């Protein structure tokens, strides 16, 4: 629950933000790379907005074609829209996992933002005529 020990709605928002960051980066807050003041939250903050693609788990970016050969989304000419969706998702994770509970979003606003990102992604994916982006589940998490 972040910096506090009391169960609260802001603590739930914090946990949700960390979960979002974990899902998109495939890094846990307990990862050995997070030493000397670096945290999953700070790692994501430093990547926003221009370096987000560098912290996204490559498995999130896999796309499958009809021959079942994997390609990365980098080959797509509409990559910038996907990148905008990912920047929005990481920004949401960062905002939810702010250290101070008063700086976190309220859950109803989180849901509204998720719906906006979902619509943006759906519009993006429907604009791709010859391929389909698949968010894949890795065989196993580290």
C-alpha positions in Angstrom: 0.0 0.0 0.0 2.8 2.4 -0.8 4.1 4.4 2.1 1.3 3.7 4.4 0.1 0.6 6.3 -3.6 1.5 6.6 -6.0 -0.2 4.2 -7.7 2.5 2.1 -9.1 3.2 -1.3 -5.9 5.2 -2.1 -3.9 2.1 -1.2 -5.9 0.0 -3.7 -5.2 2.6 -6.4 -1.5 2.5 -5.6 -1.5 -1.3 -5.8 -3.4 -1.1 -9.1 -0.8 1.3 -10.5 2.0 -1.0 -9.6 0.2 -3.9 -11.1 -0.2 -1.9 -14.4 3.5 -1.1 -14.4 4.4 -4.8 -13.7 2.2 -6.0 -16.5 3.6 -3.7 -19.2 7.2 -3.8 -18.1 7.4 -7.4 -16.8 9.4 -6.0 -13.9 8.5 -6.6 -10.2 9.0 -3.9 -7.6 11.4 -6.4 -5.9 13.6 -6.8 -8.9 17.3 -6.5 -8.1 17.6 -3.5 -10.5 15.6 -1.4 -8.1 18.3 -0.4 -5.6 19.7 2.9 -4.4 16.4 4.8 -4.6 15.3 3.4 -8.0 11.8 1.9 -7.9 9.4 0.5 -10.5 7.5 3.8 -10.2 10.6 5.9 -10.8 11.8 3.6 -13.6 8.5 4.3 -15.4 8.6 8.0 -14.6 12.1 8.3 -16.2 10.9 6.6 -19.4 7.9 9.0 -19.9 7.1 9.9 -22.5 9.8 9.4 -25.1 11.5 6.2 -23.8 8.4 4.2 -22.9 9.0 1.7 -25.8 12.3 0.9 -24.2 10.7 -0.3 -20.9 7.8 -2.2 -22.4 8.0 -6.0 -22.2 8.8 -7.2 -25.8 6.2 -9.9 -25.4 3.5 -7.2 -25.2 4.6 -6.0 -28.7 4.4 -9.4 -30.4 2.1 -9.7 -33.4 1.1 -12.8 -35.1 0.6 -13.2 -38.9 -1.4 -15.8 -40.7 1.8 -18.0 -40.9 2.1 -17.8 -37.1 5.5 -16.1 -37.5 6.0 -13.4 -34.9 7.0 -9.9 -35.9 7.3 -6.8 -33.7 5.0 -3.9 -33.9 8.0 -1.7 -34.8 7.4 -2.9 -38.4 3.9 -1.4 -38.4 3.4 2.0 -40.0 0.8 2.9 -37.4 3.1 2.2 -34.5 2.8 5.8 -33.2 -0.8 5.2 -32.2 0.1 2.0 -30.3 3.0 3.9 -28.7 0.5 6.6 -27.6 -1.7 3.9 -26.0 1.3 2.5 -24.2 2.4 5.9 -23.0 -1.1 6.4 -21.7 -1.1 3.1 -19.8 2.3 3.7 -18.3 1.3 7.3 -17.3 -1.8 5.8 -15.7 0.3 3.3 -13.7 2.6 6.1 -12.6 -0.2 8.4 -11.6 -1.9 5.6 -9.6 1.4 4.6 -7.9 2.3 8.2 -6.7 4.0 8.1 -3.4 1.6 10.5 -1.8 -2.0 9.2 -1.6 -3.4 12.7 -2.3 -1.6 12.7 -5.7 -3.2 9.5 -6.8 -6.3 9.3 -9.1 -9.6 8.2 -7.7 -10.7 4.8 -9.0 -13.7 6.2 -11.0 -11.2 8.4 -12.9 -8.9 5.4 -13.4 -11.8 3.5 -15.0 -12.6 6.4 -17.3 -9.0 6.6 -18.4 -8.8 2.9 -19.0 -11.9 3.1 -21.2 -10.4 5.9 -23.1 -7.2 3.9 -23.7 -9.2 0.9 -24.7 -11.1 2.8 -27.3 -8.0 4.3 -28.6 -6.4 0.9 -28.9 -9.5 -0.6 -30.5 -9.6 2.2 -33.1 -5.9 1.5 -33.7 -6.2 -2.2 -34.1 -9.3 -2.0 -36.4 -7.2 0.3 -38.7 -4.7 -2.4 -39.3 -6.1 -4.3 -42.3 -3.5 -7.0 -42.9 -2.5 -8.0 -39.4 -3.8 -8.3 -35.9 -2.0 -7.3 -32.7 -2.2 -9.9 -30.0 -1.3 -9.2 -26.4 0.1 -12.6 -25.6 0.6 -14.2 -22.2 4.1 -15.4 -21.7 4.7 -19.1 -21.1 6.0 -18.3 -17.7 6.8 -15.2 -15.6 10.3 -14.9 -14.1 
